[in-house]
Amino acid sequence: MSSDSSDSSDKGGNTISPLSKKVFQISPAIRWCFTLNNYSEDNISSIITNIKTNCKFAIVGEEVGESGTPHLQGYIEFKKKARPNKSI
């Protein structure tokens, strides 16, 4: 068997190393629409607190989808550009 065979257990052979994962961030913005599925009362309290602190306008409603999934749907305008996962 050749030294670069993939069947070689003590050598690297022709094994391909995994690609490094790229981390993508959402760009900060002032205006956001969002949906939060299967929310809890703690989620609601946290959102209200963060809206009062970080937003100049927001509207959030409780809904139930056609498949029965409860969710919050909303529109927010931050005071300055932000990522919603850090602020809401």
QUIJO-V125122 format. One record per residue. N is the residue number from 1. RES is the residue in one small letter. PSI is psi in whole degrees, -180 to 180 (none if undefined). Layout:
# QUIJO-V125122
n->[N:N]
res->[RES:RES]
psi->[PSI:PSI]
This chain:
# QUIJO-V125122
n->[1:2:3:4:5:6:7:8:9:10:11:12:13:14:15:16:17:18:19:20:21:22:23:24:25:26:27:28:29:30:31:32:33:34:35:36:37:38:39:40:41:42:43:44:45:46:47:48:49:50:51:52:53:54:55:56:57:58:59:60:61:62:63:64:65:66:67:68:69:70:71:72:73:74:75:76:77:78:79:80:81:82:83:84:85:86:87:88]
res->[m:s:s:d:s:s:d:s:s:d:k:g:g:n:t:i:s:p:l:s:k:k:v:f:q:i:s:p:a:i:r:w:c:f:t:l:n:n:y:s:e:d:n:i:s:s:i:i:t:n:i:k:t:n:c:k:f:a:i:v:g:e:e:v:g:e:s:g:t:p:h:l:q:g:y:i:e:f:k:k:k:a:r:p:n:k:s:i]
psi->[141:158:-15:19:145:-11:-2:117:-24:-2:163:-28:-142:32:134:129:147:146:144:141:130:136:121:135:146:136:140:147:166:-42:132:142:146:159:131:107:149:50:164:171:-33:-39:-44:-47:-44:-43:-45:-46:-47:-34:-46:-33:-43:-9:149:-18:144:148:129:136:149:134:164:124:173:-31:4:8:118:140:158:138:137:171:132:150:112:159:-34:164:135:165:130:-30:-18:-21:-22:none]
